[in-house]
């Protein structure tokens, strides 16, 4: 019986080419570091945070009714694209920081600038009241690079298990700090005046998960027994935390 197999995918072909080249290099006695570099290249080709664009522009449009779901947004006909698709006005205006966490995030992602679709980048403005904070959170799809425009911020991030190492720094006007993709991080205004920062993120839709909101404000609520053991808290304390209103500053 004949055995019919499907043709290899583009990624499989790339990996095979690099594997064959690696074997040839190893036979010639080239160092192990070169082999590692080639395998790292294969990995980067096989996966990325946001897919690379396949055309000059892919301006996002509203999804047609009953459309097939796509990873990103549907593209506007390039012939109908205009300058306004790549424009946003208002990042000079401060956000409302009169809230429980004392901060406001103004996003500029694909929802505000349709032209960001498929470009793998977005931005935010963050305003902080005195002693306000952008609470511990993560961006599941993006690395963040933050620049302080006004004020003094205590910032930091925590590495993954098992080390859970804290990296923290006090930033002043003009200072820049990077938060690696997916890691829990925060900013806290330690000054007596308002602070402002602007950040770039490596995704058109970086997403945000605020830790306290997700754990204690989920809908429906997580079983208190689960959280009681996980956080080693009395069950009544957990229920009290779940009963609170967890403000979303994004």
N, C-alpha and C positions, 0 to 999 in steps of 0.2 A: 504494500500500500504506500502511495506517495505521501510524504510529509510536507504539507504546506505550512509555512511559517510567515508571519507578518514581517514586512520590511522594518529595519531598525529605525528608531526615531532620530531626529537631528541630534539630540543630546547624546544618545547611545553611540552615534557615529563619531561625535567629537571625543567622547571618552575613549573609544577604541583607538582612534588616531593617536591620542596623547599616550595611551597605554603602550601602543606599539613603539612610539618614539622613545618612551621611557625605558623599555626593555633594550632597545638598541643602544641607548646612551649607557645603560648599566653594563652592557657587554664591553663597551669601550673603556670602562673604568672611570667614568666621570663621577664626581663626588656625589654622595647621598643627598646633599643639600639641593642639588639641581633636580633630582628626582622628586623631592618633597615639593619644590616650587612648581613643577609641572603638574603634580597631583592637585595642588592648591588651585591652579588655574582651571583644571577640570571641574573642581567643585564650584568655583565662581561662575563658570559657564552654565552649570546645571541648575543653579538657584540664585535668586536675587531678591532684594526687598520689594521693589516695584519692577514690573516688566519694562524693558526698554521699548521706546516708541518705534514703530515700523514706518512712520511717515513724519513729515515736518510738523504737522499739527494734528491734534485729535480733540477738538473742543467738545466738552461734555454737553450732552443734551438730555432732556428728560426721557426716561425709559418709556418706550411705546407700551401701550396696554397689553398685558399678557405676553410680554417679551421674554425671550430666553434670558436668564440671569447671566451677566458677564462680570469678569473680575476687573472692576473699574467702572467706567461709564461708556455709554454709547457715544459714537463720534458724530459730530456735525459734518455735513458735506463741506469739504475744504473751500469750495467756491463760495460758500455762504458765510465763511468766517470773517469777522471784523475786529478792529482794534479793541473794542470794548470787551471782547472775550478774554483778553489778557490783562485787564485793568481792574483795579480796586481803589476806592478813595475812602479815607476815614481812619487810617491807622494813626493819624496824629491826635485823634480824640481819645481821652482817657476813658477807661471802663468804669463801671459803677462798683466801687470798693466798699460801699456801705452794706456789708453782709457778714455773716458769722465768721468766715475765714479771712476777711479783710483783703481780698484780692479779686481781680477780674481778668480773665483771659479772652482776648479778642482774636479769633482765628482767621487766617487767610489761607484757606485750602481750596480744594476743587469745588467745594460748595459755593465759595465766594468768587473764585476766578475759574470759570470753566476751562480756560486754556491750559490750566495746570494738568489736565487729564493726561496721563501716561508720561509725565515729565519727572515724576519721582521727587518732588520738592514742595514745601509749603512753609508758612511762617505764622508766628503769633506775636501779639503784643501782650505783655503782662503788666498790670498795674497793681501796686501794693500799698495799702494803708500802713501807717507806722505800726510795727509789730504784726503786720498781716503776713500771711503765708500762702504759697501755692502748695497745698498739702501733699504728703507722699503719694506718688502716682507712677504709672508706667505708660509708655507709648509702645504698644505691641508691634508696631510696624516701622518704627523710625528711631534713628539717632538724633539727638537734639544738640545744637550749638547755640548758647545763650550769651548775649552781650548786655551789660548793664549800661543804661543811658543816664539814669539819675539814681542817687541813693546808694545804700550799702546793704548787700544781701549776704546772708549765710546760706550756702548751697551745698548739696552733697548727693551722693548716690551710694547704694549698697550692692555689693556683688552677689552672685548666686550662691546657693548652698554648695559645699558645707561651710565655706569660709565666712560668708556674710560680712565681708570687710567693708567698713565705712570710709569713703573718700569725701572729705569736706574742705571747704575753702571760703574765706571771706572775700567778697568781690566788691570793688568800688567802681565808680564811673569809668567806663572804657575797658573794664576787664571782661574776659571771655572764658567760658567754661563749657565742657562737653559732657553730655549724659549719654552713655552708650545705649544702644537699642535694647528695649525690653527691661532694663534695670529700674528698680524703684529709686526715685529721686525726689527732691524737694527744693524749694527756695523760701527763705524766711527773711523779712525785712527787719534788721536789727537796729535801724536808724530811727530818729525822732521825726523824720519827715517822710512824705510819700516817696516811693521808688518806682522806677520804670525800667523794664527790660524788653528786648526784642529777641526772638529766637527763630532759627531756621531748622526745619525738620526734613529728614530724608525720605519723605513719602508725600504723595498728594493727599493722602488720607491716613495720617499717623495713628489715629485712635487715641483714646485716653482711658485708663482705668484708675480711678481714685480709690486707694486701698480701703479706707474706712467706709466709703459709700458702697463699694462692692461687697465687703464682708458683712457689714451690719445693716446695710440698706437695700439688700437685694430684694427682688420681687419675683416669686414669693420668697419669704424669709428662709434663711438656712436654719435647719433644726438647731435650737439652742444647745442641745446636748453635744452636737458636733463642735460648736464654737467654744463651749464651756471647757471641753477637754483640750481643744487645740490651743486656746489662749490661757489655759489653767486659771480660769475665772469661775466665780460662783455663778450658777445658772441664772439667778435673779439679776446679777450685774449684766449678763449678756442680754437678757430680756429688756433691761432698761436701755441699753445701748441701741437695741433694735427698734425701740419705740421712739427714738429721737428722729428729728428731721435732719438729714445729711445734705448740706448745701452743695450744689454743683456750681463751681465758679467758671466752668467752661461755656 
